[in-house]
């Protein structure tokens, strides 16, 4: 199981959100910086041959996204906070619809450790 820590204090707006996730997960240069592109990249976490991320997990395992200072993000930018939750759920739904196990787990932390 892999853990990717995201300090949500670094998320100020949509551009910073996409830049941060692109850097942490190694999205390709053609990443479209929108939630549909984010979902496409994250759906491929267990498919390294897709070339959509530099972080991978084995089939049947999840990657934990540890969201640090998440309460602050929920207060500052509820739209992005909600999008992370909804889009992560959609990634897992997409995998389950294909008969595959979920690939993402979210972990919420109020303060940085």
N, C-alpha and C positions, 0 to 999 in steps of 0.2 A: 504494500500500500504506500503510495506516495502522497506527500503533503506539500501543497503550494500555498505559501503565506502571501496574502494580499493585505497590505496596510491601506485600509480604505481612506485614511487621511490624505493619501496621495490622489484620491479621486475628487476632482473639483468640478468637472463637467464631462460631457460625453467624449471629447477628444482625449482627456487625461485617462478616462476609463479604458478606452480602446488602446491607447498607447501602453498603459500598464499591463493589461492582459496580453497584448501582443508580445510585449517584451518577456513577461513571465512564462508564457506558454510557447513562445517561438513560432508565432503565426507566420505564414509566408508573406513575402513582400507585397503580393497582390491583395492582401487582406482588405476587405472593403469598408472597414470601420463602421459597421452597422450591426444590429442584433441578429439579422439573418446570417451574416457572415460569421459572427461569433458562434452561433449555434452550429453552423456547418463545421467550423474548426473543432469545436469541443466534441462534436459527435464522433470525430475521428481519433480521439485520444487512444483508443485501443486498436487503431489501424495505422501503424507507422508508414506503410507503403503509400498512404494517401498524401503524405507530405504536408499535412495541414498544421502540425504542431511538432515541436522538438521534444516535448515531454510525452511519454507514453506509458500505458499500463497494459497488463495482460488481459485477455478476455476473461470476464468474470470478476475482475477486481475494479475497484473504484479509485479515482483520484480525489483526495480531500482538498477542497478549497477552503483554507482557513482565513476567514474574513476578520481581520483585526480592527478594533474600534468601530465595529459595525453599527452601534447605536448612534454614533455621530453621523455616519453616512445616512442612516434612516431619517435623521432629523434634518440634515443639510440638503439632501437630494433624494427625496422619497422615490422619484421616478427611476433613478438608476438602481437604488436598493431593490425596488420591486422587480425591475427588469432582470437583475441577477437571479433572483429566486424563480421567477416565471420561466426564464430562458433555460436555467439549469434543469428545471422540471421538464421542460419540453425536450431537451437533449435526452434525458432518461426515458421519456415517453416514446420518443422516436426509436430508441434502441429496443425497448420492450415490444413495440409494434413489429419490429423485425425478428422477434423471437430471441433477442440477445439480452443479457443482463444490463442493468444501469451502469453508467460509467462515472457519474459525479456524485459526490457527497459534499454538502456545505456544512461548515462548522463556524459558529458565530461567537465572537469574543467582544466584550464591551471595551476592554482596554488592552493595550499592547503588553505582551509578556516579555 
